[in-house]
Amino acid sequence: MRELDWEVNTVTVVKIIELMGSSEKSWEDAIQEAVREAAKTVKNIVGVDVRGIKADIENDKIGRYKAHVKIAFIVER
């Protein structure tokens, strides 16, 4: 996560959203896809917490990688 600049007597408001990213390539790509999707509408993203990973199996192989993530962002005031 990016280090935040803290000032005396200020409060930084951080919100958390949950997303499910998916990819046909890898779990890392699924996580990145979730971040890319969030960045389309959310500014000031400061971190991602991977809550879990799973996969869909097709023809005895992983067909789609999935990642459940929480994304933190600073709210501008």
N, C-alpha and C positions, 0 to 999 in steps of 0.2 A: 504494500500500500504506500501511496505517496505520503510523505510526512507533512502534517498540517502546521501552518504558522499560527501559534497561539499568542494572543495578546491579553494583557491584564484587563479584567472586567469586561470581557466579551464572551459571547456564547456562540459556538458554531453549531448550526442545526444540520444534522446528517439524517437522511432518509434511507430506508432500505426497501428494495423491491425484489421480488422473487421471479425467476424466469426458468424456463427449460430450453436449453440449447440442444441442437441436434446436428449431426454430420454423418456423412458416409465414410469419412476418412479416419477420424480418431476422437478420443475423448477430449484431448487438448483443443482440437478444432471445434468441437461442440461447445466448449467453454468460451472460446473466442467468438463464436457465432452469437452466443447469448450477449456478450459484451457489445459486439457490433450492433446488434438489434436494439439494445438499450440506448446506445449512443445516438441513435437516430432521433430520439425524442428527449433524452435526458442529458443535461450538461453537468460538468464538474464531477465525473465519476472518479472515486478515489480508491475503490477496492472491490474485489470479488471474493466471495466465500463459497467454495464448492461444498454443497451439502450432501451430494450423492451422485453416483454414476450408475448407468444401466445400459443395456443394449437390446436391440431386437435381433432375433436370429432368423435368418433366411437361408434355406438350403444348407443347414448345418454350419453356417458361418455367420459372423456378425454382419448384419446388413445396415444397421444404423446405430450410431453411438449417441447416447443422450446424457446430458449433465444438468442436474438441478442446482441452480446457483442463487445466491443472494448478492445483489449489487448495491454498494453504498455510494451515495453522492451527497455533496454539500448543497444545501438550499441557499440560494442567493436571497438576501433581504435588503 
